[in-house]
Amino acid sequence: MTDFVTGDWVAARLDELVVVDVRDAWEYDGIGHVPGAVNVPFDSFRADGDAGDDGGVDSADATEAGSTGMLPTHEDFEALMSEAGIEPGDDVVAYDDMHGVFAARFLMTAELLGHDPDRLHLLDGDFSAWQLERETSSETVDVEPTEYVVEPPASTPLVGPDEVARARDRGAALVDTREAQEYEEGHIPGAIALDWREFVDDESRGLLPVEEIRSILEARGLTPDREIVLYCNTARRISHTYVVLRHLGYETLAFYEGSLTEWERDGRPIETGDAG
């Protein structure tokens, strides 16, 4: 499954990997990038529109992606990956300069649209962390276009609002990965507050040690045996949390991509107040 890899792991395999930089083009060109990395800016792999800071699609519409701010259409994603020189069988590592949250969204987009999740990796630490310890490049990467073809998987972790409601009723843990203030202003009733940034070490810009992350999860009652449904505003922040949990071996995970944006739009109940 999509996992985290260290900078040392990536540096030793640069010739074997497709490294994807999801920062804006001006950052990629002007500040530099991991040697050999291709640029796929964050806004390029979301459907056009204005859906807030994340992006999402109801599982019922997953095979016809392309809603505003959500998964791109199959055709658009094929064109994007082809232009970046990526093949369906490539091992891909993605990074950003925001602790991995934007890069995680790219990887989840690829996974949800059929790229082998065992070949998708998130750099543990971001560009700033890489730059402190390793060589960077400002050279333009010569990309040979491919003919990437989306092959939707038979099943995905995507769920829609009805499935979320049913999961809650049977005792699944609904996890809100937004900031505490956002949670207090309104969340799905019964949801557990877990800011995605709680897993990040501000100094290293990468993940906290695994045992610290497990302690955070266990304190919330989020053990590996529980069914867990993740949401945020639309889908960026849950992408990071999803990859963390998969990395730790959690298996029963659902990805509510429509998230609170869709939940509120549908007129479903909202609860206010802090996490207790």
SULTA-V330381 format. One record per pair of residues at least 24 apart in sequence whose ideal C-beta (glycine too) atoms are under 10 Angstrom apart, sorted by the first residue. I is the first residue (numbers start at 1). J is the second residue. Records with the same first field share a line. If there is no record, write none. Layout:
I->J / J
This chain:
1->111 / 116 / 117 / 118 / 120 / 242 / 243 / 245 / 246 / 247 / 249 / 250 / 251 / 253
2->92 / 94 / 104 / 107 / 108 / 110 / 111 / 115 / 116 / 117 / 118 / 119 / 120 / 121 / 122 / 239 / 242 / 243 / 246 / 247
3->107 / 117 / 118 / 120 / 121 / 122 / 124 / 243 / 244 / 246 / 247 / 248
4->93 / 100 / 104 / 121 / 122 / 123 / 124 / 125 / 206 / 207 / 210 / 243 / 244 / 246 / 247 / 248
5->91 / 93 / 121 / 122 / 123 / 124 / 125 / 247
6->121 / 123 / 124 / 125 / 206 / 207
7->34 / 93 / 95 / 123 / 124 / 125 / 126 / 129 / 130 / 132 / 133 / 134 / 206
8->124 / 133 / 134
9->93 / 121 / 123 / 124
10->34 / 37 / 93 / 95 / 121 / 123 / 124 / 125 / 130 / 134
11->35 / 130 / 133 / 134 / 135
13->91 / 93 / 121
14->93
16->90 / 91
17->90 / 91 / 92 / 93 / 119 / 121
18->81 / 84 / 85 / 86 / 87 / 90 / 91 / 92 / 93 / 94 / 119 / 143
19->91 / 92 / 93 / 94 / 95 / 121 / 123 / 141
20->45 / 81 / 84 / 86 / 90 / 92 / 93 / 94 / 95 / 96 / 103 / 106 / 107 / 110 / 120 / 123
21->93 / 94 / 95 / 96 / 97 / 103 / 106 / 123 / 127 / 141
22->94 / 95 / 96 / 97 / 98 / 100 / 101 / 102 / 103 / 104 / 105 / 106 / 107 / 127
23->95 / 96 / 97 / 98 / 102 / 103 / 126 / 127
24->96 / 97
27->96 / 97 / 127
28->127 / 138 / 140 / 141
29->138 / 140
30->138
31->97 / 127 / 128 / 131 / 136 / 138
32->127 / 130 / 131 / 135 / 136 / 137 / 138 / 139
33->95 / 127 / 130 / 131 / 136 / 137 / 138 / 139 / 141
34->93 / 95 / 123 / 127 / 130 / 131 / 134 / 135 / 136 / 137
35->134 / 135 / 136 / 137 / 138 / 139 / 141
36->137 / 139 / 141 / 142
37->93 / 94 / 95 / 127 / 130 / 136 / 137 / 141
38->83 / 84 / 85 / 86 / 92 / 141 / 143
39->84 / 140 / 141 / 143
40->80 / 81 / 83 / 84 / 86 / 92 / 94 / 103 / 106 / 109
41->80 / 96 / 102 / 106
42->96 / 98 / 101 / 102 / 103 / 105 / 106 / 236
43->69 / 102
44->72 / 76 / 77 / 79 / 80 / 83 / 84 / 106
45->71 / 72 / 76 / 77 / 80 / 81 / 84 / 102 / 105 / 106 / 109 / 110 / 113
46->70 / 71 / 72 / 76 / 105 / 106 / 109 / 234 / 235 / 236
47->71 / 72 / 73 / 76 / 77
48->72 / 76
51->233 / 234 / 235 / 258 / 259 / 261 / 262
52->232 / 233 / 234 / 235 / 236 / 259 / 260 / 261
53->101 / 178 / 232 / 233 / 234 / 235 / 236 / 237 / 261
54->101 / 105 / 178 / 231 / 232 / 233 / 234 / 235 / 236 / 237 / 238 / 239 / 257 / 258 / 259 / 260 / 261
55->105 / 108 / 109 / 233 / 234 / 235 / 236 / 239 / 257 / 258 / 259 / 261
56->158 / 231 / 232 / 233 / 234 / 235 / 236 / 238 / 255 / 256 / 257 / 258 / 259 / 260 / 261 / 262
57->112 / 158 / 160 / 234 / 235 / 257 / 258 / 262
58->158 / 159 / 160 / 161 / 162 / 163 / 256 / 257 / 258 / 262 / 266
59->112 / 155 / 156 / 157 / 158 / 159 / 160 / 161 / 162 / 163 / 164 / 254 / 255 / 256 / 257 / 258
60->158 / 159 / 160 / 161 / 162 / 163 / 258
61->158 / 160 / 257 / 258
62->112 / 113 / 152 / 153 / 156 / 158 / 159 / 160 / 257
63->113 / 152 / 156
65->109 / 112 / 113 / 150 / 152 / 158 / 257
67->257 / 258 / 262
68->234
69->234 / 235 / 261
70->109 / 234 / 235 / 257 / 258 / 261 / 262
71->108 / 109 / 112 / 113 / 158 / 235 / 257
72->109 / 113 / 150
73->113 / 150
74->113 / 114 / 149 / 150 / 151 / 152
75->150
76->150
77->109 / 110 / 112 / 113 / 114 / 115 / 148 / 150
78->113 / 146 / 147 / 148 / 149 / 150
79->145 / 148
80->106 / 109 / 148
81->109 / 110 / 113 / 115 / 145 / 146 / 147 / 148 / 149 / 150
82->143 / 145 / 146 / 147 / 148 / 149
83->143 / 145 / 146 / 148
84->141 / 143 / 145 / 146 / 148
85->141 / 142 / 143 / 144 / 145 / 146 / 148
86->110 / 115 / 143 / 145 / 146 / 148
87->115 / 146 / 147 / 148 / 149
88->114 / 115 / 116 / 119 / 146 / 147 / 148 / 149 / 150 / 151
89->115 / 116 / 119
90->115 / 116 / 119 / 120 / 146 / 148
91->116 / 118 / 119 / 120 / 121
92->116 / 119 / 120 / 121 / 122
93->119 / 120 / 121 / 122 / 123
94->120 / 121 / 122 / 123
95->121 / 122 / 123 / 124 / 125 / 126 / 127 / 129 / 130
96->122 / 123 / 126 / 127 / 128
97->126 / 127 / 128 / 129 / 130 / 131 / 205
98->126 / 127 / 128 / 200 / 205 / 236 / 240
99->124 / 125 / 126 / 128 / 129 / 196 / 197 / 199 / 200 / 201 / 202 / 204 / 205 / 206 / 207 / 240
100->124 / 125 / 126 / 129 / 196 / 199 / 200 / 205 / 206 / 207 / 239 / 240 / 243 / 244
101->126 / 177 / 196 / 197 / 200 / 232 / 236 / 237 / 238 / 239 / 240 / 241 / 243
102->126 / 236 / 239 / 240
103->127 / 239 / 240 / 243
104->196 / 235 / 236 / 237 / 238 / 239 / 240 / 241 / 242 / 243 / 244
105->234 / 235 / 236 / 237 / 238 / 239 / 240 / 242 / 243
106->239
107->239 / 240 / 242 / 243
108->156 / 157 / 158 / 235 / 236 / 238 / 239 / 240 / 242 / 243 / 255 / 257
109->235 / 239 / 257
110->150
111->153 / 156 / 157 / 239 / 242 / 243 / 246 / 255
112->152 / 153 / 156 / 157 / 158 / 235 / 239 / 255 / 257
113->148 / 150 / 151 / 152 / 153 / 156
114->149 / 150 / 151 / 152 / 153 / 154 / 156
115->148 / 150 / 151 / 153
116->151 / 153
117->153 / 243 / 246
120->243
121->243 / 247
122->206 / 207 / 239 / 240 / 243 / 244 / 246 / 247
123->206
124->201 / 204 / 205 / 206 / 207 / 247
125->200 / 201 / 204 / 205 / 206 / 207
126->200 / 204 / 205 / 206
127->205
128->205
129->201 / 203 / 204 / 205 / 206
130->205
132->204 / 205
156->254 / 255 / 257
157->229 / 230 / 242 / 246 / 252 / 253 / 254 / 255 / 256 / 257
158->235 / 254 / 255 / 256 / 257 / 258
159->229 / 230 / 231 / 253 / 254 / 255 / 256 / 257 / 258
160->256 / 257 / 258 / 262 / 266
161->188 / 231 / 256 / 258 / 259 / 262 / 263 / 265 / 266 / 268
162->266 / 268
163->229 / 254 / 256
164->188 / 191 / 229 / 231 / 254 / 256 / 258 / 259 / 262 / 263 / 268
165->189 / 263 / 268 / 269
167->227 / 228 / 229 / 254 / 256
168->229
170->227
171->226 / 227
172->226 / 227 / 228 / 229 / 252 / 254
173->220 / 221 / 222 / 223 / 226 / 227 / 228 / 229 / 230 / 252
174->227 / 228 / 229 / 230 / 231 / 254 / 256
175->217 / 220 / 222 / 226 / 228 / 229 / 230 / 231 / 232 / 238 / 241 / 242 / 245 / 253 / 254 / 256
176->230 / 231 / 232 / 233 / 237 / 238 / 259 / 260 / 275
177->230 / 231 / 232 / 233 / 235 / 236 / 237 / 238 / 239 / 240 / 241 / 242 / 244 / 259
178->231 / 232 / 233 / 237 / 238 / 259 / 260
179->232 / 237
180->274 / 275
181->274
182->232 / 233 / 237 / 260
183->260 / 271 / 272 / 273 / 274 / 275
184->271 / 272 / 273 / 274 / 275
185->270 / 272 / 273
186->260 / 263 / 264 / 270 / 271 / 272 / 273
187->231 / 260 / 263 / 270 / 271 / 272 / 273 / 275
188->229 / 231 / 256 / 259 / 260 / 263 / 264 / 268 / 269 / 270 / 271
189->268 / 269 / 270 / 271 / 272
190->269 / 271
191->229 / 231 / 260 / 271 / 275
192->220 / 221 / 222 / 228 / 275 / 276
193->220 / 274 / 275 / 276
194->219 / 220 / 222 / 228 / 230 / 241 / 275
195->232 / 237 / 241 / 275
196->230 / 232 / 236 / 237 / 238 / 239 / 240 / 241 / 242 / 244
197->237 / 240 / 241
198->241 / 244
199->240 / 241 / 243 / 244 / 245 / 247 / 248
200->240 / 244
207->240 / 243 / 244 / 247 / 248
208->244
210->244 / 247 / 248 / 249
213->244 / 245 / 247 / 248
214->248
217->244 / 245 / 248 / 250
220->275
222->250
223->250
224->248 / 249 / 250 / 251 / 252
225->250 / 251 / 252
226->250 / 252 / 253
227->251 / 252 / 253 / 254
228->252 / 253 / 254 / 255
229->253 / 254 / 255 / 256
230->254 / 255 / 256 / 257 / 259
231->255 / 256 / 257 / 258 / 259 / 260 / 261 / 262 / 263
232->256 / 257 / 259 / 260 / 261
233->258 / 259 / 260 / 261 / 262 / 263 / 264
234->258 / 259 / 260 / 261 / 262
235->259 / 261
